[in-house]
């Protein structure tokens, strides 16, 4: 079948539109289909968001506690930007950074699905915003070190680590009070 | 330095340097999605908020210098004509989303076009760094420094548990998408790619055509990138991608060797026919051009064609895109007119090559 637009290439895209029982068919080659669509490559493609929002909406479909969840879903919203959880599942996107806090653990199954089972960040920590977290990670590491030294009965080393821990924790407390 | 040069030249200055594995890997891109904690995300932001963010960032970036990249230029999307936007998309300097759907969108470009910061895209900031050849590790280091520099100017939305907070849950965590543009003609010819791609997908990587999401693989060019952004470090993500890309390179090289051994004359015929068509045609569709350019580039890499510069594939692929052609013509063109212009442009370019090789 030839493309009905250019009558030159073979038609590779076939659209069928049914409005009030009236059927119209369109047959185009990809070249003309692109011409008819947006004039920027890629912009008229099926986007990841549509795919994702399908995924998010599917979540409750399989749920056993569908009704109770539906109730919860209605009331759950972000106090900062007023984005509801329901709207989020439709858009496939958050309204502001506070949405993450607002939707909390409800996000875990979604994130797991998108990120191969992961829900917690393990990558870069920003220097300024994340300085507290950086210190926290260090403290956690030192605590583990100390535990290991104690188990191995290397008490002198454990004491060294303890002192470093104390000064680190002291800093963190000062900061906490200051801000 | 002006907008004019970003628009008029198909080859970005950064592309002129030769990168690693450049017979197969054309370019590397590292993109970081970042948001500011005080503003709603662009998708629901009221106009005043998008405008305020635009003004704030314009003040921060205008006439700033970054490292050895020189002065940065802020270009508001609304200042661009429809066709100029299209050209920047074709050059991969802005996304289709920024061109068409943003409110008070802007792009901040470095002089060599290797750094592009999109403002008010799906996220407040999209940092993009481009490199020739396979430079994933260097790319990550560079992007991370740029990220630190930006953090000195703005306060990022960051959460201890979820990492860098993004508008779309597919980007949260590192906010990083690393991608590599590969030319894989021999794997396509020997039909091995169809078997390899599902395996690549299973490793959590995505394969796309040259113009990203939903686009077709023109000219045997494929973009390989990470899908996952949460739960792994940036370094691990990049190492995994690097590993797969290295394997694809080996497979492609083996397939090239195999074709050379089993059917050298046929290959010699194919690449030279393509060379002939490019040099002598008067009407050329973009799809055909892409395929022929891919053949010629393969011929150059296998030393079956001499005296033609390697850059011809990446340069003419961009130069013969509709927006670029219209920019050169200085007016809108119908598809038929474009096919003629495209053929003429390629003919001229091929003659130039022949002239220089004498």
Interface residues (C-beta under 8 A of the other chain):
Chain A: X6 X30 X31 X32 X35 X38 X39 X40 X41 X42 X43 X45 X46 X47 X48 X49 X52 X80 X81 X83 X91 X92 X93 X94 X95 X96 X97 X100 X101 X107 X110 X111 X114 X115 X116 X117 X118 X119 X120 X121 X122 X123 X124 X125 X126 X127 X128 X129 X130 X133 X136
Chain B: X35 X37 X39 X40 X41 X43 X44 X82 X85 X86 X89 X90 X96 X97 X99 X100 X101 X122 X144 X147 X148 X151 X152 X155 X156 X157 X158 X159 X160 X161 X162 X163 X164 X165 X166 X167 X168 X169 X170 X172 X173 X174 X176 X204 X211 X212 X213 X214 X215 X216 X228 X229 X230 X231 X232 X233 X234 X237 X285 X287 X321 X322 X335
